[in-house]
Amino acid sequence: QVTLKESGPALVKPTQTLTLTCTFSGFSLSTYPIRVSWIRQPPGKALEWLARIDWNDDKFYSPSLKTRLTISRDTSKNQVVLTMTNMDPVDTATYYCARWRVAGGGFDYWGQGTLVTVSS
Amino acid sequence: DIQMTQSPSSLSASIGDRVTITCQASQDIREYLNWYQHKPGTAPRLLIFDTSNLETGVPSRFSGSGSGTDFTFTISSLQPEDIATYYCQHYGNLPYTFGQGTKLEIK
């Protein structure tokens, strides 16, 4: 059974760094062709893809956020970590981690999401 | 980045109606297009992958078609549990982008 769950602070202050952890089970991120992404959704707005890490540790970022994002993995703990620097109120959103489908396209398994509010 | 233009942004329909949502890509994405259903407080659910393939467990009233830049998502007979926001998403190249969403309501 595949599951993913996001964890991290619910509230961060402007300029702070956000660290989110995605803990998953039911698959291994060191097995081809597993890929895990982070996606966010500001309140009332659309989904936005942020970053991706692959089975071979390749990493990819949204060009608009590339300078602020770092994605990493701990295969022994079955975790993917996303850090986002210099947080701003516009970064207030529900943050999701999701697994890319093994065959074909699409995010087939998602975490429940974690709401992060940026406010002083 | 490839832009995904989804329409309409909202839609009101009656139970049993046929519902159609369109998504247009700013450049050719072949058939690299997925559709999701999103209900408040839950994670998005993959319904259709690679333009027309039904994800496991998804009812057959959902379907998708298209190629290149123009895509269509259809619910053949709207059910009460279909009330949600629907998103298209391309993966022709990175970054993946989503449409702006179509909020579906019952008339």
Interface residues (C-beta under 8 A of the other chain):
Chain A: S37 A46 L47 E48 W49 R52 F60 Y61 S62 P63 Y96 A98 R101 G104 G105 G106 F107 D108 W110 G111 Q112 G113
Chain B: D1 Y32 L33 N34 Y36 H38 T42 A43 P44 R45 L46 F49 D50 N53 E55 Y87 Q89 Y91 L94 P95 Y96 T97 F98 G99 Q100 G101
